[in-house]
Amino acid sequence: MISSSTTITIDFETTYSTHHTLTKMTYPEYINDPRFKVFGMGIHISSTTTYIHTDNIQQYLDKLFVPDNDIILVCHNTMFDAAILSLYYHCIPPREYRDTQLFSAFLWPGNSVSHSLAALIRRVNPAHRKTTELFNTKNLDTLTTAQAHELKKYCINDVNITMVCYNQLLPHIPSKELELMDLTLRMYNEPHLVLDRPRTKRALTAEILYRNKLLDNAPITRAQLASNNKYAAYLESLGIEVPTKISPITEKLTYALAKNDIEYQQLQYDNPDLQPLWDARQAVKSRLNETRAQRFLDTADPVTNLMPVPLKYYGARTGRYSASQKINMQNLPSRGKSRELRHCLTAPTGYKLIVADSAQIEARVLAWVAGQDNIVSAFTKGTDVYKVAASGIYKKDIDTITKQERFVGKTATLGLGYGAGWKKFRDMLKSGAMGPKMDLSDTQAKDIVYGWRESNGAIVNFWGTMGTAIELMQTVTEEEPLLNCKGILSVRPNQLVTPGGLSLWYPDLTTIYPDNSYDYPEVTYGNSKTRYRIYSGKMAENCVQHLARNIVMYQMLDISKLPDTIVVGTVHDEVLALVPEELAEERLNQMIEIMRTPPSWAPDLPLDAEGDIADNYGDAK
């Protein structure tokens, strides 16, 4: 019997083949597949690492994961190993999940470094290394004695270096981030949402029928629609000038025919008689709803229909969650018939789903940290902030602002806070990304953007402060506070330090000076293979998103501690929780109250939230 609060590390060695592989399958698909087999399990307990062979694993785990156990489970990619424990061995969950891969994502966010175990141990303790002598087990169902012996050595080494990484990195992980990691892993490995399988099947069938109908109505073939060159040739045959752009990948001239290309959107707007063609092109280029519906069906438990919620903790540099397991839960369509998949995620019998949303949190955080007092005051008093913005743009009394002017104020508030210029603002309105499409002249767009900047001088000055931060991160040798940022931001080499022991990391910040005096210097960060550009507006955006993330995620932790409340997901600034039906109204009010409470480092930050109670995610307003 293990002692109280025992930390254990586990690593499974499993079969894989050309078609039975995690590169093509989600964890439940891979583990529930009849081809799945465990060769052995490495486990570290109380300074001892043991390798358990296949036939003895179930009995060993049954003795370990007893009811009310006090185990802290540590793996490198705990989502996978814990999925084997729950789906294959039907183990009782541990008290807490931890993950050295997530430790790496937190300490070295973004794509500048690898989060593999081999890369992590090289960074953490080069005296150790991940064994590379493992023979290729691909397509093997059984092992020889020699092969099994080599696999055992490989697995034991992986377990040991995972523990080395864990012990050395644990002191650098804030307690709240440990709680977030655990909560994130529970959303996946201990699912509570129920997939409405019949409704999902109907949604899949409808999506396929709809796509086929669009293709049947198209004037050209599927092959022509799928090929940029053939599609462009057909448009040219109609006398249409096909828009072009410089590819951000190849840096060569290419056709601007992606759905988000403003020129292509304008082309569709100017030729409404070709709507069947536009619809068919989109049907060929994007099968997102169809593939996602099928992935829902393949991922949910085939018997209970319990639906894991896969989220990639600290997936973005700012700490935001990102997509995981080939299901982008952060990007479920919220409008039109595409919203149907939200309706397929339901509360179990006897429970209600509560969805609480932090209102306009980025706009609130930006105004607060920048010291834009008139906007902060408007948020505090509950004044219509979009009308306030429009009043500054049009130099009119707030009571005389029209509906269209308010819409412009809304677009400006949500779209200009990070330094966007008039061209981008004009294209934003023209595309309809923020609501009804508006076609502004260049002069009108310039007047709006410059009017907004004039009336939001503190935010404009904040961009300058972020530009200074970029410069300081390249020159300071020790932590230095940033002025005019509410006393919450400081800089270290390659880092912007934020409250609670967190920071934004920009490795190898480098200023590139132009060959002539007409161009501005450019600052990049990254590694030898991939470089990213950073500038004042982008830095401001990263900072605000990071602070907003920390506020909402820590509020989510507080919500998870409410009695009889199970947090089952988060989508951007929303928190999703299941509660017993009889407690729904009470918990909704408590969740909103929590999300209206500012953090200790920003006691005067005016936050707001709204929420709804529903039987499924789609019905929540």
VEXZA-726093 format. One record per atom (N, C-alpha, C): residue in one letter; x, y, z. Coordinates in steps of 0.05 Angstrom, whole numbers, plus 5000, padded with zeros to 4 digits. Example, Ala and Ser with C-alpha at 12.3 -4.5 7.8 and 13.67 -1.06 7.14 Angstrom:
% VEXZA-726093
A526448865156/A524649105156/A526449345156/S525749555142/S527349795143/S525850015157/
This chain:
% VEXZA-726093
M501749765000/M500050005000/M501850255000/I501150444983/I502850684982/I502050885004/S503951055010/S503451255031/S501751485021/S500851655040/S499151885033/S500652075015/S499152204997/S500252404979/S502752314964/T502652064954/T504851954939/T504852044911/T507152144902/T507452224874/T508551984858/I507151914837/I508051684821/I508251784792/T510151654777/T510451714749/T509951454733/I508451484712/I507751244696/I508351304666/D509151104652/D509551124623/D508850854611/F507050854591/F506250604578/F507750574551/E508450334545/E509550264518/E507450104504/T506650204480/T504350074466/T505050014437/T503249864425/T503549804396/T502850044379/Y503950044355/Y503050244335/Y503750134308/S502350234288/S502850134260/S502250364241/T502450294216/T502050504195/T499350634197/H497350484202/H494650594203/H493550624232/H494750484250/H494050504279/H496150684292/T495750944289/T497851134298/T496551384309/L497851514328/L496851754340/L497051994321/T498551964300/T498652184281/T496052204265/K494451994265/K491951994250/K489451954268/M489851884293/M487651814310/M487751974336/T485352024348/T485252134375/T485951914395/Y486351994420/Y487051794440/Y484851584444/P482251664446/P480251454449/P480051264424/E480351374400/E480351214376/E482651014377/Y484951104385/Y487350944385/Y487150724407/I486250794431/I486150614453/I483950414450/N481650494440/N479350314437/N479550134412/D481550184396/D481850024371/D482749734379/P481649534366/P482449254372/P485449194369/R486749364353/R489649324349/R491349424372/F490049574391/F491549684413/F492449474432/K494949494441/K496149304460/K498249444476/V498449394502/V500549504519/V502749294522/F505149364515/F507449184519/F508349184548/G508249414561/G509149434589/G508749704600/M509249734626/M508849994640/M511150044659/G512350284656/G514350364675/G513050534696/I513850494721/I512650654743/I514750714764/H514750964773/H516551064794/H514951124819/I515650984841/I514351034867/I516551024888/S516551234905/S518351234928/S521251174921/S522251324901/S525051304892/S525751044878/T523750884872/T524250624858/T522650614832/T524050544811/T522750514785/T522550224778/T520150134770/T519549854764/T518349834737/Y518849614723/Y517549564697/Y515649334701/I513049374694/I511049174697/I510349064670/H510448804667/H509848684641/H506848664637/T506048624613/T503148644605/T501348484623/D501948234628/D500048054642/D499648144671/N501448304682/N501148374711/N500148664715/I499748814694/I499149104697/I496449144710/Q494349004702/Q491649054712/Q491549004743/Q492648784751/Q492648724780/Q494248924796/Y496449014784/Y498149214798/Y496649474801/L495349564780/L493949824780/L491549814799/D490149584800/D487849564817/D488549594846/K490949514854/K491849544882/K492749834887/L493549964866/L494650234869/L492450454869/F490750434849/F488650644846/F486050554861/V486150564887/V483950484903/V482150724908/P479650684917/P477850914923/P479151104943/D478751364939/D479751574956/D482851564959/N484151474937/N487051474938/N488151764939/D490551794946/D491852054949/D494152084930/I493851974906/I495951964886/I496152224871/I498552324867/I499152534848/I500452394824/L499052384802/L500052244778/L501652444760/V504052364754/V505852524737/V506652364712/C506252474689/C507052354664/C508152574646/H509452494624/H510052684603/H508052634581/N506052804580/N503552774564/N501552604580/T500752714603/T498952574621/T496252514608/M495352684589/M492852644576/M492752364563/F494952274551/F495052014538/F495251784558/D497151804576/D497451584595/D495051554614/A493851774621/A491451764638/A489151654622/A489051704596/A486951584579/A487151274579/I489651174578/I490050884579/I489050774606/L489750924628/L488850834654/L485850814656/S484451014645/S481551024648/S480050854627/L480950874602/L479450734581/L480150434579/Y482650374583/Y483650094579/Y483649934605/Y484550064627/Y484749924652/Y482549994672/H480850194665/H478550264681/H479250334710/C481450494713/C482450564739/C480850784752/I480750784778/I479651014793/I481651244789/P480651484785/P482451714780/P484251774803/P486551894798/P488351984820/P487152234834/R488352304856/R487552554869/R488152794852/E490452784838/E491353014822/E492952924799/Y492653074776/Y494253024752/Y496353244750/R498753164742/R500853354735/R502253254710/D503653434697/D504653364670/D507153524664/T509453394660/T511953534653/T511853664626/Q510253554608/Q509853684582/Q508453954585/L506553964603/L505154224608/L506954404624/F508654304641/F510654474655/F512354614633/S513154464613/S514754584592/S513254794577/A510654744571/A508954934556/A508655194572/F508555174599/F508255414615/F510855574617/L513055434621/L515655574625/L516855664599/W516355524577/W517355604550/W515055614530/P513255804533/P510855804517/P511355864487/G509555784470/G509855834442/G511255604427/N512155664403/N513255454386/N516355484383/S517555634400/S520455684397/S522155454407/V521055284424/V522455044433/V520654804431/S521854574431/S520354324431/S519554254460/H517254134463/H516354044489/H516553744492/S517953614474/S518453324476/S520053264501/L519953024511/L521552944534/L524552964528/A525352884504/A528152904497/A529153194498/A527553374487/A528453654487/A528353774515/L526353694531/L526053804558/L528353724576/I529153474575/I531353384593/I533953514584/R534253574559/R536653724550/R536754004562/R534454134564/R534354394575/R534654394606/V533354194618/V533154194647/V535654074660/N536653854650/N538953714662/N540453554641/P542353684627/P543753554605/P545353304614/A545753274640/A547153034649/A545552784644/H542952814641/H541252584633/H540452614604/R539552394593/R538652414565/R536552194560/K534952254540/K532952054532/K534251854514/T533851594519/T535051384503/T534051394475/T535851364456/T534951364428/T535451094414/E536350904430/E537050644418/E534650464415/L532250564421/L529950394419/L529650284390/F529250024388/F528849904362/F526049984353/N525549954327/N523050044316/N520849834321/T518949894338/T516749704344/T514349734325/K514649904306/K512349954287/K511549684274/N508949644274/N507749404261/N508349144276/L509549154300/L510048914316/L507748874336/D506848624336/D504648554355/D505748394379/T507948254374/T509348114396/T512348174395/L513648134417/L516548194419/L518147954427/T520547934417/T522347724426/T523347794454/T524647604467/T525747664494/T527747894493/A529347894472/A531348114470/A530048384465/Q527948384449/Q526548634443/Q525148734468/A523848554483/A522448634508/A524448744528/H526848634529/H528848734548/H529749014540/E530149064515/E530949334506/E528749534511/L526249454506/L523949634511/L523749704541/K524249504558/K524249554587/K526249764595/K528649744585/K530749934591/K529950214582/Y528850224558/Y527950484546/Y525850614563/C523850454572/C521550554587/C522450644615/I524150494628/I525150574655/I526650834653/N528250864632/N529751124629/N527851354625/D525751314609/D523751524605/D522451604632/V521751414648/V520451474673/V522351624691/N524851544692/N526851674709/N527351964701/I527652014675/I528152284667/I525652464669/T523352344668/T520852494673/T520852594702/M521652414720/M521852494748/M523952714753/V526152694739/V528252904741/V527153174732/C525753174709/C524553424700/C522453524719/Y520853344730/Y518653424748/Y519853554773/N521753424786/N522853524811/N524353794807/Q525653824784/Q527054074780/Q525254304772/L523054244758/L521354464748/L519054534768/L518254344785/L515954394803/L516254654818/P518554724830/P518654974845/P518155224828/H518255204802/H517855434785/H515055464774/I513255274782/I510455284773/I508655394795/P507355624790/P505555734811/P503255534817/S502355544842/S500355344851/S497855364835/K497055604827/K494555624811/K494855494784/E497255504773/E497655384747/E497655074749/L498654974772/L498354684777/L495454604778/E493754774791/E490954714793/E489654724765/L490454914749/L489354934722/L490054694705/M492554604707/M493354364693/M491654124701/D491254094726/D489653874736/D486753894726/L485654134728/L482854174718/L482654114688/T484554204673/T484554164644/T484653864638/L486353714651/L486553434646/L484053284655/R482653384676/R480153254684/R477953294664/M477953524651/M475953564630/M476053354608/Y478453244604/Y478853044583/Y478652764595/N480052704616/N480352434626/N478052354645/E476452544654/E474152484671/E471752634660/P470852564636/P468752714622/P466052694636/H464452904633/H461752914645/H459653004625/L460453154605/L458553224584/L457752974569/V455252974559/V454252744544/V453752824515/L454752664497/L454252724468/L451552604461/D449852774449/D447252684438/D447952554411/R448452294412/R449452154388/R447452154365/P444852104369/P442952124347/P442952394334/R442952604350/R442952874338/R445552934323/T447752834333/T450352874320/T450352724293/K449252484293/K449052334267/K447352484247/R445152594257/R443352754239/R444852994228/A446353124246/A447853364237/A449953284216/L451253054220/L453252964200/L451952904174/T449652764174/T448252694150/T447352954135/A446253144150/A445353394138/A447653544126/E449853544139/E452253684129/E453153564102/I453153294101/I454053164076/I452053214054/L449453194060/L447453254039/L447553544029/Y447953724048/Y448154004041/Y450554064023/R452853944030/R455253984014/R454853863986/N453753623985/N453253493958/N451353663941/K449353783954/K447453953939/K448854193927/L450654313943/L452154543933/L453854473909/L455154233911/L456854143889/L455254073864/D452853963869/D451153903846/D450254153831/N449954363846/N448954623834/N451254783821/A453654693826/A455954853816/A456254823785/P457255033772/P457555023743/P460154883734/I461854803753/I464354673746/I464754433764/T466754273758/T467154023773/T468554073800/R468453863817/R469753873843/R472753923840/A473953793819/A476853833815/A477554123808/Q475854243792/Q476254533785/Q475954713810/L473954643826/L473554803850/L475854783870/A476954543871/A479054493891/A481754613884/S482254643858/S484854743849/S484755043845/N486655183858/N486755483855/N487155563826/N488955423812/N489555493784/N487155443766/K485855213770/K483455153753/K481155333759/Y480755383785/Y478655563794/Y479055843783/A481555943784/A482256203774/A481856213744/A482555993730/A482255993701/A479256013693/Y477555883709/Y474655893703/Y473656183707/L474456303729/L473656583734/L474556773712/E476956723703/E478056893681/E476456843655/S475456593651/S473856543627/S471256693628/L470356773652/L467956933654/L468457233652/G470957293647/G471657583645/G472157713671/I472657553692/I473157663719/I476157673724/E477057903734/E479857933741/E480257813769/V481957603770/V482357463794/V484357603812/P483657663837/P485557813855/P487957643862/T490157783868/T492657643875/T493757773901/K495657633913/K496957723937/K499757603938/I501357703957/I503957583962/I503657373983/S504357123978/S504056903997/S505856954021/P504756944046/P506456974070/P508356744074/I507956524060/I509656284063/I511856284042/T511056304017/T513056293995/T514156573988/E512756783996/E513457063990/E513357103959/K511756943946/K511356973917/K508457053911/L508057153887/L505357233879/L503556993876/T501157003888/T499356773886/T496456893885/Y494556723879/Y491756803878/Y490656863906/A489157073909/A487857143934/A485057033934/L484856773938/L482256633936/L481456483962/A482856553984/A482056444010/A479556584020/K477956454037/K475456574046/K475856834061/N478156864074/N478657104090/N480057324074/D480757274049/D482057484033/D479957694026/I480557944034/I478658164029/I477958194000/E479958163983/E479458203954/E477457983943/Y477757743954/Y475957523945/Y473157573956/Q472957673981/Q470357743992/Q469057953975/Q470558153967/Q469458363950/Q468558263923/L470058073912/L469357943887/L466657813889/Q466157673911/Q463557533915/Q461357743918/Y461957953933/Y459958163938/Y459158293912/D461058333893/D460558463868/D459158283848/N459058023853/N457957833833/N455957643848/P453757753858/P451857583872/P450557363855/D450557403829/D449357203811/D450956943810/L453456953820/L455056713820/L455056573848/Q453056623864/Q452956513891/Q453256213891/P451956063873/P452355773873/P455355693870/L456755853854/L459655793851/L461155853877/W460656083889/W461956143914/W461455943936/D458955853938/D458155663958/D459555393953/A459655303928/A460855053922/A463855053927/R465155273921/R468055303927/R468555273957/Q466855403973/Q467255384002/Q466655094012/A464754963999/A464054684007/A466454504002/V467854543980/V470154383973/V472554443991/K473054693997/K475454774011/K475254734041/S472754724051/S472454684080/S470354484087/R471154264100/R469254064109/R469354044140/L469854284152/L470254294180/L467954174197/N465554264190/N463254164206/N462853864203/E463253764179/E462953484173/E465053314189/T467553394186/T469653244200/T469453264230/R468653494240/R468353524269/R466053354280/A463853344265/A461653174274/A462452884275/Q463952794255/Q464952514255/Q466852474278/R468552674284/R470452644306/R469052634332/F466852784335/F465252764360/F464252474364/L463252364343/L462152084344/L464351884351/D466751924340/D468951734345/D470251774372/T469952014383/T471352074409/T469652004433/A467052054432/A465251994455/A465251694461/D464951624486/D464951354495/D462651204480/P463150984467/P461050844452/P458750744468/V459150704494/V456950604511/V455650824527/T457150984541/T456051194558/T455551464544/N456851494521/N456751744505/N458051984520/L459551924541/L460952144554/L463052264535/M463152524534/M464752664514/M467152804527/P469552714522/P471952854533/P472153124520/V473153314535/V473653584525/V476653634524/P477853604500/P480753634498/P481553924494/L483254024512/L484254294510/L487254294514/K488654454499/K491554464501/K492254694520/Y492954624544/Y493754814564/Y496154984555/Y495955244559/Y498055434551/Y498855384522/G496855344505/G497455294477/G498555534462/A497755774470/A498756014457/A500856154475/R502456324463/R504456464478/R503356624501/T500856714498/T499556884519/T498456714541/G498456444539/G497356274559/G494556174552/R493456274530/R490756194522/R490755894515/Y488455764519/Y488155494509/Y488155484479/S488855254468/S488655214439/S487454934434/A487154864408/A485854614401/A487654374408/S486354154413/S487753904418/S486153674408/Q487453454403/Q486153204395/Q484353234370/K485153404352/K483853434326/K480853524329/I480253624353/I477553744357/I477954024369/N477254224354/N477754494363/N475354594379/M475354534405/M473254614423/M473154914427/Q475355054419/Q475455344422/Q474255484398/N473355334378/N472355454354/N469855314344/L468055244362/L465555124353/L463755354342/P462755324318/P461155534306/P458855614324/S458355874325/S456255974343/S453856094329/R453856084302/R451656204287/R450656004266/G448056054259/G446855904237/G446755604242/K446455454220/K446155164222/K448755034232/S451055174230/S453555064240/S453555044270/R451655184283/R451555184313/R450454914323/E449554744304/E448254494312/E449954324330/L452554324325/L454354154341/L454354234371/R453954494376/R453754584404/R451354454417/H449154424403/H446854294414/H447254004421/C449353874409/C449853594413/C451353544439/L452453754452/L453853724477/L451853784499/T451053574514/T448753604533/T449553544561/A447853634580/A448153574608/A447053294614/P448253144632/P447152884639/P444452904654/T443052694656/T440452694670/T440752804699/G439052984706/G439053094733/G440853344736/Y442153414714/Y444053644715/Y443253854694/K444154094699/K443954314680/K446754414673/L446954524649/L449454644640/L449254944644/I451255054658/I451355344661/I453655454644/V453155654628/V455155784612/V455356074621/A457556154633/A458056424642/A460256554625/D459756794616/D461656934598/D462557194609/S465157234609/S466357484618/S465957694596/A464557904602/A463758104582/A465958294575/Q466658304549/Q468558504538/Q471158524555/I472158294564/I474258314583/I476858434572/E477458384546/E479858494535/E479758804533/A477458904525/A477059194523/A477259314551/R476259184571/R476359284598/R479259284609/V480659064605/V483459044614/V485159254600/L484759284574/L486459474558/L485959754569/A483459834573/A482960104582/A484060144610/W483859944627/W484859964655/W487859984656/V489259794643/V492159794645/V493460034631/A492060134611/A493160374596/A492460634611/G490560624629/G489760864643/G487861034627/Q486260914609/Q484361054594/Q481861094611/D481961304628/D480061334650/D477161374642/N476761514619/N473961554611/N472661294603/I474161104591/I472960854584/I472560674609/V474560684627/V474260534652/V471860634667/S471460894668/S469161014682/S466560924669/A466560914642/A464160824628/A463460534635/F465460364635/F465060084643/F464060074672/T465260234690/T464460224718/T461560304722/K460660514707/K457960614710/K455960464694/G456860284677/G454960144659/G454060304635/T455560514629/T454960674605/T455560514580/D454160564559/D454660434533/D457360524522/V459360344525/V462160414518/V462360464488/Y460860324472/Y460960354443/Y459960624435/K457960724449/K457060994443/K459061204452/V460461144474/V462661324483/V464761344462/A465561114451/A467561114429/A466561264405/A464061224397/A462961364374/A462861664379/S462261734404/S462162024411/S464862154407/G467062014414/G469762114409/G470462124380/I469561934365/I470161924336/I468762144321/Y466162174326/Y464462354311/Y464162634323/K465462664347/K465262924361/K462363004366/K460762814375/K457962864380/K457262784409/D455162904419/D454162824445/D453262534444/I453762384466/I453262104467/I450262044462/D448562224470/D445662174467/D444662204438/T446362304420/T445562344392/T446762134374/I448261944385/I449561744368/I447461554356/T447761514330/T445861344315/T446661054318/K444960874309/K445460584310/K447960514294/Q448160634270/Q450560574253/Q453060694265/E452860924276/E455261044289/E456160884313/R454160774328/R454860604351/R456360354341/F455460244318/F456760004307/F459660064299/V460060304288/V462860384282/V464460414308/G463160524329/G464460544355/G465160274366/K463360084363/K463859804372/K466259684357/T466259704331/T468459594315/T471059724322/A470959984327/A473460134335/A474460034362/T472560004381/T473359924408/T474659644408/L473459464392/L474459184392/L476659144371/G476959324352/G478859274331/G481259464329/L481259694343/L483359884341/L485159904365/G484659744385/G486159764410/G489059684409/Y489859554387/Y492559464386/Y494159574362/G493259814354/G494759964334/G494059914305/A491759784299/A490959744272/A490660004257/G491460004232/G491360244215/G488660274201/W488460494186/W485860544173/W485160344151/K487160244137/K486660044116/K485459784128/K486659694150/K485659454162/K482859504174/F482459734185/F479759804195/F477659804173/R478459934151/R476559944128/R475959654118/D477959484117/D477559214107/D475859054128/M476259114153/M474758974175/M471759024171/L471059274166/L468259344162/L467159234136/K468859234115/K467959144089/K467458844089/S469058694105/S468758404106/S466258314122/G465258484139/G462958404156/G463858234179/A466458234186/A467458064208/A466258134235/M465458394238/M464458484264/M461458524264/G460158464242/G457258514240/G456458584211/P454558764207/P453758844180/P456058954164/K456158894139/K458358994122/K457959294117/M460159444118/M460159724112/M462459784093/D461859944073/D463860014053/D464660314057/L466960364069/L467860634074/L469860714053/S469960974048/S472061084031/S474561104047/D476861134034/D479361164048/D479261404067/T478061614059/T477961854075/T476261804100/Q474061674097/Q472261614120/Q473761434140/A475161234130/A476561044147/A478761194162/K480261364149/K482361524162/K481161704184/D478961834177/D477762014197/D476961864222/I475761634219/I474861474241/I477261384259/V479261274246/V481561164261/V483061384275/Y483561604261/Y484961824274/Y483261964296/G480561964292/G478762074312/G478761894337/W478861634333/W478861454356/W481561484371/R483761504357/R486361524370/R486461794386/E485362004375/E485462254388/E483962244415/S481762104415/S480062094440/S480861864458/N482961704450/N483861484467/N486961504469/G487861744477/G490661794478/G492261614498/A490961534520/A492361364539/A492961094528/I491060984512/I491560724499/I493760754478/V493760974463/V495961014444/V498661034458/N498661174481/N501161194497/N502060914507/F500060744513/F500660474523/F502260314501/W501460364476/W503060234455/W505960314456/G506360574461/G509160674464/G510560544487/T509160504509/T510360364532/T511160084525/M509459954510/M510059674502/M512459674482/G512659874466/G515059904449/G517559934466/T517360094487/T519660124506/T520259854519/A518259704526/A518659444538/A520259264520/I519659264494/I521159104475/I524059184475/E524659444476/E527359534476/E528759444502/L527459484525/L528659414550/L529159124553/M527458954542/M527858664545/M530358574531/Q531458744513/Q533958674500/Q536358784514/T535958964534/T538259094546/T538559064576/V536259014590/V536458994619/V537958744628/T539158764651/T540558534663/T539158424687/E537358584698/E535658504721/E532958624718/E531058534734/E528258614731/E527958914735/E526459044718/E526059334718/E523059394714/P521859544733/P518959604730/P518459794706/L516059754695/L515159934673/L513360144685/L513860394677/L512260614687/L509460624673/N507560754686/N504860804675/N503460544667/C503960334682/C502560074677/C501359964703/K500260144719/K498860074744/K500759924763/G503359934759/G505259804777/G505159504775/I504059384754/I503859094753/I505658964733/L507059124716/L508659014695/L511659094699/S513358904693/S516258964693/S517558794672/V520158844667/V521558704646/V523958564657/R524558334646/R527058194650/R528158134622/P530558034620/P531557964593/P529657774579/N528557864556/N526757704539/N524057644552/Q523357784573/Q520757724586/Q519357974595/L516657974592/L514958174605/L513658034629/V514358134653/V513457994677/V510758114686/T508957924693/T506158004700/T505557894728/P503257974740/P502657884768/P502557584771/G503157494796/G502857214803/G505057034794/G507357144789/G509656974780/G509456884752/L507957024735/L507656954707/L509257144690/S509557074664/S510857264646/S510257184617/L510757364599/L510757314571/L513657294562/W514257084547/W517057014540/W517457054510/Y519657194504/Y520357254476/Y523357184472/P523956924466/P526756844465/P528356974443/D530857034449/D532757134429/D531657384415/L530657574430/L529757824418/L532057964404/T531658034379/T533758154363/T532658384346/T534058604346/T533358834330/T534958824304/I533458844282/I534758844255/I534559124244/Y536759244239/Y536859524229/Y536859524199/P535259694186/P535159704157/P537659814145/D537959764119/D540259864104/D540060164098/N537660274099/N537360554094/N535860694117/S535760944117/S534561104139/S531661134136/Y530461034114/Y527561084109/Y525860874123/D526960634129/D525460424141/D525960414171/Y524060314185/Y524260284214/Y525760024221/P527160014244/P528359754253/P526159554258/E526759304255/E524859084259/E525958904281/V524158834300/V524958654322/V523658384318/T525258174321/T524157904318/T525057734342/Y523657514346/Y524457314367/Y523857044356/G524856834370/G524356564361/G526856394363/N527356224343/N529656054343/N531056074316/S532955904311/S534555924287/S532955854262/K530755704266/K529155614243/K526755804238/T525455894259/T523056054256/T523256314272/R522756534259/R522856794272/R520056924270/Y519357074292/Y516757214292/Y517257504297/R515657674285/R516057964288/R514458054312/I515558234328/I514158354350/I514458654349/Y512358794354/Y512259084353/Y510359184375/S510259444378/S508859564401/S505959474403/G504459484380/G501659404380/G501259114386/K502958944375/K502758654380/K503458594409/M505458744420/M506158704448/M503858774466/A502458994459/A500159084475/A497958864474/E497558754451/E495458544448/E496258304464/N498758214462/N499657984478/N499258024507/C500058264516/C499858334545/C496958324555/V495158444540/V492358464548/V491158184548/Q491658034527/Q490557764525/Q491557584548/H494057614554/H495257464576/H493957534603/L493657794609/L492357874634/L489457784635/A488057804612/A485257724611/A485057424616/R486857274603/R486956984607/R487256914637/N489157044650/N489656984678/N487257044695/I485857254689/I483457324705/I481357114702/V480657044677/V478456864672/V479156574681/M481656494676/M482356214684/M482356184715/Y483356384729/Y483356364758/Y480556384769/Q478756534756/Q475956534763/Q474756264759/M475556124737/M474655854732/M475455664755/L477855704765/L478655544788/L476855584812/D476155844817/D474355904840/D471655774835/I470755774810/I468155654804/I468255354809/S470455234802/S470754934805/S470654854834/K471155044853/K471154974881/K468355014894/L466455114878/L463655124889/L462654844893/P461054804915/P460054534920/P458254434897/D458554174891/D456854044870/D457054194844/T459354284837/T459754424811/T462154294797/I461654214772/I463654074756/I464254254732/V466654374731/V467454524707/V468154334685/V466854354662/V467254164641/V468554284616/G469054544616/G470254664592/G470454964594/T471955074576/T472155364573/T472555424544/V471255624534/V471455714507/V472056014507/H474656084502/H475456364504/H474856474532/D472856654534/D472256774559/D469856664573/E468956424563/E466656284575/E467656064593/V466056014614/V466555784632/V464055614631/L464355354626/L462155164625/L462154984649/A459954964663/A459854794687/A457154644689/L457354404700/L454954244705/L454254254735/V451654284741/V450754294768/V448054144770/P447454044793/P444753914797/P442554114790/E440354014778/E438254194769/E437254384791/E436954284815/E435854444837/E437654664846/L440254654838/L442154864846/L442855054824/A441555024801/A442355164777/A442255474780/E440055574789/E439755864792/E441855974812/E442055834835/E443955924855/E446855934844/R447655714830/R450355694820/R450855904798/L448855954781/L449156154760/L449756424773/N448256494793/N448756754806/N451556764819/Q452456534831/Q455056524843/Q457256544822/M456856414799/M458856424778/M459156704767/I456956834763/I457057114753/I458357294773/E457757254798/E459057414819/E462057374819/I462957134817/I465857074816/I467057214792/M465757204769/M466957314745/M466657624744/R465257734763/R465158024765/R467158134786/T468457944799/T470358024820/T473158064809/P474358304811/P476958344800/P479158204816/P481458154804/P483658034818/P484858224838/S486458124857/S487558284878/S489458494867/W490758444844/W492658634833/W491258854816/A488658834813/A487159034799/A484459084812/P484459184837/P481959204852/P479859394840/D480759584823/D478859774811/D478359714782/L478959474773/L478359394746/L475459314744/P473759454728/P470959394727/P470359154709/L469658934721/L468958684706/L465958644706/D465058494686/D462258424684/D462058154672/A459758024675/A459357764665/A456357714661/E455757524644/E452957444640/E452957144636/G450657014639/G450556724637/G447756624632/D447656364628/D445056234621/D445155944631/I442755844635/I442455564643/I441055414620/A442055184613/A440955034590/A441354734594/D440054584576/D440454294576/D442754214557/N443354394539/N445654344521/N447054604515/Y449454594504/Y451154824500/Y449855014479/G448554904459/G447355064438/G445055234448/D443655144468/D441355294478/D442155524496/A444655524506/A445555744524/A445855994507/K444756214516/K444856464501/K447456604506/
